[in-house]
């Protein structure tokens, strides 16, 4: 495991705080009801920014094996995310001229939500997924998947068996890698000389602007900018040749990488995003300061709303059991006394308790039988999708609320600020 006191990308000492959110449990460590009274490990959630390469990061308080070997997140339960993947495949396959002689490898392929579209196009695929329980769903769906943690050694062995990959997809995984250099070295080994890599990751520029502190949790080891990512991949002979700005996860970037030796020119979008980051001050430490106060404002606003709802006799439930919600609830000190329960479409989370807050998780049907007065949407990045699912409850008088970046009522599909 990399030295927790040094940058995982450039190994410079870490001395600058980005935000300290106190101590929290692992965000995806959902509890069985029988374990309600057992001690729950909490770990510091203290994000720092590297003074040398400006990578925002958390220390690895647990190994990747401990966090990801059995995982509670299944991508296919988000309709909008599956649709996002389908559109990506429809665009990238003709753009790269992929066909039956190509190989597409997805790293952290989850339940096959993306590769199933590649399979349907008749292109050979391989998913690499560390969580055996999630990989089983991909295999059942007909997506060739291996259970493994990706790095240089695995990539070397994979090339011997399957050859080089024409396209490597890594969606929302680079931020989850404690040994960033081993992971990027593996990509460089696996990628064909003229191949392409696409990596999607939340953009730390939006995290700062939109006060998205709840996306900080222990399995998110890094919070990426183009400035920091470009420097990290260059150490492994890779170059950012294009970048796309996406709306997913509150604002993400899709990095297009190629071997630097291929000599591909960078698309104009690379210079544009770099200019945006520099204009926001992200090329200096000063651009990362002051974030803690913004987080405290979100906390105050949410607590004022929930306490007011309780005093007014309003019943509050939540929708979703995402990792980001557990950071929010634990940082704010919210439990079942303010939010009675939450619901989630994933059977893997139903019947369990949220880590930290111990709020029970039920199936979505619970909302229609209970009809709470207010519903706090924890996965705010999916608020329009969820508002559409709960339109009937809104019509009956339930209010849908999000807390990030500020407290708002979601009046599907329009939004209006809480007075």
C-alpha positions as CSV (number, residue, x, y, z in Angstrom):
1,X,0.0,0.0,0.0
2,X,1.4,3.5,-0.9
3,X,2.8,5.7,1.9
4,X,-0.3,7.5,3.4
5,X,1.8,10.6,4.1
6,X,3.0,11.0,0.5
7,X,1.1,11.7,-2.7
8,X,0.0,8.5,-4.4
9,X,0.9,10.0,-7.8
10,X,4.2,11.8,-7.4
11,X,5.2,10.8,-3.9
12,X,5.7,14.3,-2.6
13,X,4.9,14.8,1.1
14,X,1.2,15.7,1.8
15,X,0.9,18.7,4.1
16,X,-2.1,20.7,2.8
17,X,-5.7,20.0,4.0
18,X,-8.5,20.1,1.5
19,X,-11.3,19.2,3.9
20,X,-11.5,17.2,7.1
21,X,-14.9,15.5,7.5
22,X,-14.2,13.8,10.8
23,X,-14.3,10.1,11.2
24,X,-16.8,7.9,9.3
25,X,-17.3,4.2,8.6
26,X,-16.6,2.8,5.2
27,X,-19.3,4.2,3.0
28,X,-20.4,0.8,1.5
29,X,-20.2,-1.2,4.7
30,X,-24.0,-1.8,5.1
31,X,-25.0,-3.6,8.3
32,X,-27.2,-6.5,9.0
33,X,-30.0,-5.7,11.5
34,X,-28.5,-8.3,13.9
35,X,-25.3,-6.2,14.0
36,X,-27.1,-3.1,15.1
37,X,-25.5,-3.1,18.5
38,X,-22.0,-4.0,17.5
39,X,-19.1,-1.6,17.3
40,X,-18.6,-0.1,13.9
41,X,-15.1,0.9,12.8
42,X,-14.7,4.6,11.9
43,X,-11.7,6.0,10.0
44,X,-10.5,9.6,9.5
45,X,-12.0,11.2,6.4
46,X,-9.3,13.8,5.9
47,X,-8.7,14.8,2.3
48,X,-5.4,16.6,1.3
49,X,-4.1,18.2,-1.8
50,X,-0.6,17.6,-3.1
51,X,1.5,20.8,-3.2
52,X,3.5,19.4,-6.1
53,X,1.0,17.8,-8.6
54,X,-2.2,19.1,-7.1
55,X,-3.9,15.8,-6.8
56,X,-6.7,15.8,-4.1
57,X,-6.6,12.5,-2.3
58,X,-7.4,10.4,0.8
59,X,-5.0,8.0,2.4
60,X,-5.8,4.3,2.0
61,X,-7.2,3.5,5.5
62,X,-8.2,0.0,4.2
63,X,-6.9,-2.2,1.3
64,X,-8.8,-2.3,-1.9
65,X,-9.4,-6.0,-1.2
66,X,-11.2,-5.2,2.0
67,X,-13.4,-2.6,0.3
68,X,-14.2,-4.0,-3.1
69,X,-14.0,-7.9,-2.9
70,X,-17.7,-8.0,-2.0
71,X,-19.5,-4.9,-3.2
72,X,-23.1,-3.6,-2.8
73,X,-23.2,-1.3,-5.9
74,X,-24.8,-2.7,-9.0
75,X,-24.7,-0.3,-12.0
76,X,-27.7,-1.7,-13.8
77,X,-30.1,-0.4,-11.1
78,X,-29.7,3.1,-12.5
79,X,-31.6,3.4,-15.7
80,X,-29.9,6.7,-16.7
81,X,-26.4,5.2,-16.1
82,X,-27.2,2.2,-18.4
83,X,-28.5,4.6,-21.0
84,X,-25.3,6.7,-20.6
85,X,-23.3,3.5,-21.3
86,X,-25.4,2.6,-24.3
87,X,-24.8,6.0,-25.9
88,X,-21.1,5.7,-25.3
89,X,-20.9,2.3,-27.0
90,X,-22.9,3.5,-30.0
91,X,-20.5,6.4,-30.5
92,X,-17.1,4.8,-29.7
93,X,-17.5,1.6,-31.8
94,X,-17.7,3.4,-35.2
95,X,-15.3,6.2,-34.1
96,X,-12.5,3.6,-33.5
97,X,-13.6,1.2,-36.2
98,X,-14.0,-1.7,-33.7
99,X,-15.2,-5.0,-35.0
100,X,-15.1,-8.8,-34.5
101,X,-11.3,-8.8,-34.6
102,X,-11.0,-6.2,-31.8
103,X,-10.8,-6.6,-28.1
104,X,-12.6,-4.3,-25.6
105,X,-11.6,-4.5,-22.0
106,X,-13.5,-2.7,-19.2
107,X,-11.8,-2.3,-15.8
108,X,-14.2,-2.4,-12.9
109,X,-16.8,-3.7,-15.2
110,X,-19.4,-4.1,-12.5
111,X,-22.4,-6.2,-13.6
112,X,-21.8,-5.9,-17.3
113,X,-24.0,-2.8,-17.7
114,X,-21.7,-1.4,-20.4
115,X,-20.0,-4.4,-22.0
116,X,-23.4,-6.1,-22.8
117,X,-23.9,-3.4,-25.5
118,X,-20.4,-4.2,-26.9
119,X,-21.3,-7.9,-26.9
120,X,-24.5,-7.1,-28.8
121,X,-22.4,-5.4,-31.5
122,X,-20.5,-8.7,-32.0
123,X,-17.2,-7.4,-30.6
124,X,-15.1,-9.6,-28.2
125,X,-15.0,-8.2,-24.7
126,X,-13.5,-8.9,-21.3
127,X,-14.7,-7.4,-18.0
128,X,-12.2,-7.2,-15.1
129,X,-14.2,-6.9,-11.9
130,X,-12.8,-7.3,-8.3
131,X,-16.1,-8.0,-6.6
132,X,-17.0,-11.6,-7.1
133,X,-20.7,-11.1,-6.2
134,X,-21.0,-8.4,-8.8
135,X,-19.0,-10.2,-11.5
136,X,-21.5,-13.2,-11.1
137,X,-24.3,-10.9,-12.4
138,X,-22.2,-10.0,-15.5
139,X,-21.4,-13.6,-16.2
140,X,-25.1,-14.5,-15.9
141,X,-25.8,-11.8,-18.5
142,X,-23.4,-13.3,-20.9
143,X,-20.5,-10.9,-20.4
144,X,-17.1,-12.6,-20.2
145,X,-15.7,-11.4,-16.9
146,X,-12.7,-12.2,-14.7
147,X,-12.6,-11.5,-11.0
148,X,-9.3,-9.7,-10.4
149,X,-7.7,-6.5,-9.2
150,X,-6.1,-4.8,-12.2
151,X,-2.5,-3.7,-12.2
152,X,0.8,-4.2,-14.1
153,X,1.2,-7.9,-13.2
154,X,-2.3,-8.8,-14.2
155,X,-2.1,-6.8,-17.4
156,X,1.1,-8.6,-18.4
157,X,-0.4,-12.0,-17.9
158,X,-3.6,-10.9,-19.7
159,X,-1.6,-9.8,-22.8
160,X,0.0,-13.3,-23.0
161,X,-3.5,-14.9,-23.0
162,X,-5.7,-12.5,-24.9
163,X,-3.4,-10.0,-26.6
164,X,-3.5,-6.2,-26.5
165,X,-6.7,-4.3,-26.1
166,X,-7.9,-1.9,-28.8
167,X,-10.1,-0.1,-26.3
168,X,-9.8,0.0,-22.5
169,X,-12.7,1.5,-20.7
170,X,-12.4,2.6,-17.1
171,X,-15.5,4.3,-15.8
172,X,-15.5,5.7,-12.2
173,X,-12.6,3.4,-11.2
174,X,-9.4,5.5,-11.4
175,X,-10.5,7.4,-8.4
176,X,-11.0,4.1,-6.5
177,X,-7.4,2.9,-7.0
178,X,-5.1,3.2,-4.0
179,X,-2.0,2.3,-6.1
180,X,-2.5,4.8,-8.9
181,X,0.9,4.1,-10.6
182,X,0.5,0.4,-10.7
183,X,-3.0,0.7,-12.3
184,X,-1.8,3.2,-14.9
185,X,1.3,1.0,-15.6
186,X,-1.1,-1.9,-16.2
187,X,-3.1,0.2,-18.7
188,X,0.1,1.1,-20.6
189,X,1.0,-2.6,-20.8
190,X,-2.4,-3.8,-22.0
191,X,-3.1,-1.1,-24.5
192,X,-2.4,-1.8,-28.2
193,X,0.2,0.5,-29.8
194,X,-2.6,2.4,-31.7
195,X,-5.3,1.7,-29.1
196,X,-7.5,4.1,-27.1
197,X,-8.3,4.4,-23.4
198,X,-11.4,6.2,-22.1
199,X,-11.6,7.0,-18.4
200,X,-14.5,8.7,-16.7
201,X,-14.2,10.3,-13.3
202,X,-15.9,13.1,-11.4
203,X,-14.2,16.5,-12.0
204,X,-12.9,18.0,-8.8
205,X,-13.7,21.4,-10.3
206,X,-17.4,20.7,-9.9
207,X,-16.8,19.1,-6.5
208,X,-15.5,22.5,-5.4
209,X,-17.9,24.7,-7.2
210,X,-21.0,22.7,-6.3
211,X,-19.9,21.8,-2.7
212,X,-20.1,18.1,-3.5
213,X,-18.3,17.0,-0.4
214,X,-20.5,13.9,0.0
215,X,-18.6,12.4,-2.9
216,X,-15.6,12.2,-0.6
217,X,-15.5,8.7,1.1
218,X,-12.8,6.2,1.8
219,X,-13.1,4.1,-1.4
220,X,-12.7,7.3,-3.5
221,X,-8.9,7.6,-3.0
222,X,-8.4,10.4,-5.6
223,X,-10.4,13.5,-6.8
224,X,-9.2,14.2,-10.3
225,X,-8.6,17.3,-12.4
226,X,-7.2,17.3,-15.9
227,X,-4.1,19.0,-14.5
228,X,-3.3,16.2,-12.1
229,X,-4.5,13.4,-14.4
230,X,-2.4,14.6,-17.3
231,X,0.7,14.6,-15.1
232,X,-0.1,11.1,-13.7
233,X,-0.6,9.4,-17.0
234,X,2.5,11.0,-18.5
235,X,4.7,9.1,-16.0
236,X,3.6,5.9,-17.8
237,X,4.1,6.9,-21.4
238,X,0.4,7.9,-21.9
239,X,-1.0,11.2,-23.2
240,X,-4.4,12.8,-22.9
241,X,-5.5,13.3,-26.5
242,X,-9.0,14.4,-25.9
243,X,-11.4,15.2,-23.1
244,X,-15.2,15.4,-22.9
245,X,-17.2,17.2,-20.3
246,X,-20.1,15.1,-19.0
247,X,-23.1,15.8,-16.7
248,X,-22.8,12.4,-14.9
249,X,-22.1,12.3,-11.2
250,X,-22.5,16.0,-10.8
251,X,-20.0,16.8,-13.5
252,X,-17.4,14.4,-14.9
253,X,-14.6,14.3,-17.4
254,X,-14.1,11.5,-20.0
255,X,-10.3,11.4,-20.6
256,X,-9.2,9.9,-23.9
257,X,-5.7,8.4,-23.6
258,X,-3.2,7.0,-26.1
259,X,0.4,6.0,-26.0
260,X,2.5,9.1,-26.1
261,X,4.7,7.4,-28.6
262,X,1.8,7.3,-31.1
263,X,2.3,11.0,-31.5
264,X,-1.4,12.0,-31.6
265,X,-2.2,15.7,-31.4
266,X,-4.4,16.8,-28.6
267,X,-7.9,17.9,-29.4
268,X,-8.8,21.6,-28.7
269,X,-11.0,20.5,-25.7
270,X,-7.9,19.6,-23.7
271,X,-6.6,23.2,-23.8
272,X,-10.1,24.5,-23.1
273,X,-10.5,22.4,-19.9
274,X,-7.0,23.2,-18.7
275,X,-7.8,26.9,-19.2
276,X,-11.0,26.5,-17.1
277,X,-9.1,24.8,-14.3
278,X,-6.5,27.5,-14.3
279,X,-9.1,30.2,-14.3
280,X,-10.6,28.6,-11.2
281,X,-7.3,28.7,-9.5
282,X,-6.7,25.0,-9.6
283,X,-3.1,25.3,-10.7
284,X,-2.2,26.7,-7.2
285,X,-3.0,25.6,-3.7
286,X,-5.1,28.7,-3.1
287,X,-7.8,27.3,-5.4
288,X,-8.4,24.4,-3.0
289,X,-8.7,26.5,0.2
290,X,-12.0,27.5,1.8
291,X,-13.8,24.3,0.9
292,X,-14.4,23.3,4.5
293,X,-16.6,26.3,5.2
294,X,-18.7,25.6,2.2
295,X,-19.3,22.0,3.5
296,X,-20.4,23.4,6.9
297,X,-23.0,25.6,5.1
298,X,-24.5,22.5,3.5
299,X,-24.6,20.8,6.9
300,X,-26.3,23.7,8.6
301,X,-28.9,24.0,5.9
302,X,-29.9,20.4,6.0
303,X,-30.0,20.2,9.8
304,X,-32.2,23.3,10.0
305,X,-34.6,21.8,7.5
306,X,-34.8,18.4,9.2
307,X,-35.1,19.8,12.7
308,X,-37.8,22.2,11.4
309,X,-39.7,19.3,9.8
310,X,-39.6,17.2,13.0
311,X,-40.9,20.1,15.1
312,X,-43.7,20.6,12.6
313,X,-44.7,17.0,12.8
314,X,-43.6,16.1,9.3
315,X,-42.4,12.6,8.6
316,X,-39.1,12.4,6.6
317,X,-37.8,9.5,4.7
318,X,-35.0,9.2,2.1
319,X,-34.5,7.8,-1.3
320,X,-31.4,5.8,-2.2
321,X,-28.6,4.2,-0.2
322,X,-25.5,5.5,-2.1
323,X,-22.1,5.9,-0.6
324,X,-22.3,9.6,-1.0
325,X,-25.4,9.6,1.2
326,X,-23.6,7.9,4.0
327,X,-20.9,10.6,4.0
328,X,-23.6,13.3,4.2
329,X,-25.6,11.6,6.9
330,X,-22.6,10.8,9.1
331,X,-20.9,14.2,8.7
332,X,-24.2,15.9,9.6
333,X,-24.9,13.5,12.5
334,X,-28.3,12.4,11.1
335,X,-30.0,9.2,12.3
336,X,-33.4,7.7,12.3
337,X,-34.7,10.4,14.7
338,X,-34.6,12.8,11.7
339,X,-34.8,10.5,8.7
340,X,-36.9,7.4,9.6
341,X,-35.8,5.1,6.8
342,X,-34.5,5.1,3.2
343,X,-35.4,3.0,0.2
344,X,-33.3,1.6,-2.6
345,X,-33.9,-0.4,-5.8
346,X,-31.0,-2.7,-5.1
347,X,-32.0,-5.9,-3.3
348,X,-28.4,-6.1,-2.0
349,X,-29.1,-3.1,0.2
350,X,-32.7,-3.8,1.2
351,X,-33.2,-5.1,4.7
352,X,-29.9,-3.7,5.9
353,X,-28.8,-0.6,7.8
354,X,-26.8,2.3,6.5
355,X,-23.3,2.5,8.0
356,X,-22.9,5.2,10.6
357,X,-26.4,6.5,10.8
358,X,-28.0,3.0,11.2
359,X,-31.0,4.2,9.1
360,X,-32.9,1.1,7.8
361,X,-33.1,0.4,4.0
362,X,-36.3,-0.8,2.5
363,X,-37.7,-1.5,-1.0
364,X,-39.1,1.6,-2.8
365,X,-42.7,0.3,-2.3
366,X,-42.3,1.5,1.3
367,X,-42.7,5.1,0.2
368,X,-46.1,4.4,-1.3
369,X,-47.4,2.6,1.7
370,X,-46.1,5.1,4.2
371,X,-46.4,8.3,2.1
372,X,-43.9,10.5,4.0
373,X,-44.3,14.2,4.0
374,X,-40.7,14.8,2.8
375,X,-38.3,12.5,0.9
376,X,-34.6,13.4,1.0
377,X,-33.0,12.3,-2.3
378,X,-29.5,11.1,-1.4
379,X,-28.1,10.4,-4.9
380,X,-28.7,14.0,-6.0
381,X,-26.9,13.3,-9.3
382,X,-30.0,11.2,-10.2
383,X,-32.6,13.6,-8.9
384,X,-34.5,14.1,-12.2
385,X,-34.6,10.3,-12.8
386,X,-35.9,9.7,-9.2
387,X,-38.3,12.6,-9.3
388,X,-39.9,11.0,-12.4
389,X,-40.2,7.7,-10.5
390,X,-41.9,9.4,-7.6
391,X,-44.1,11.7,-9.6
392,X,-47.3,10.1,-8.1
393,X,-46.1,10.8,-4.6
394,X,-45.4,14.4,-5.4
395,X,-48.9,14.7,-6.8
396,X,-50.2,13.4,-3.5
397,X,-48.3,16.0,-1.5
398,X,-44.9,14.6,-0.7
399,X,-42.0,17.0,-1.1
400,X,-38.7,15.8,-2.7
401,X,-35.6,17.4,-1.3
402,X,-31.9,17.5,-2.1
403,X,-29.2,18.9,0.2
404,X,-26.3,19.4,-2.2
405,X,-25.1,22.0,-3.3
406,X,-27.9,23.7,-1.3
407,X,-31.2,22.7,0.1
408,X,-33.8,22.6,-2.7
409,X,-37.2,21.1,-3.3
410,X,-37.4,19.0,-6.5
411,X,-40.8,19.7,-8.0
412,X,-40.3,17.2,-10.9
413,X,-39.1,18.2,-13.4
414,X,-38.6,21.8,-12.3
415,X,-36.6,22.9,-9.2
416,X,-37.5,25.6,-6.7
417,X,-35.5,26.8,-3.8
418,X,-36.8,26.2,-0.3
419,X,-37.9,29.5,1.1
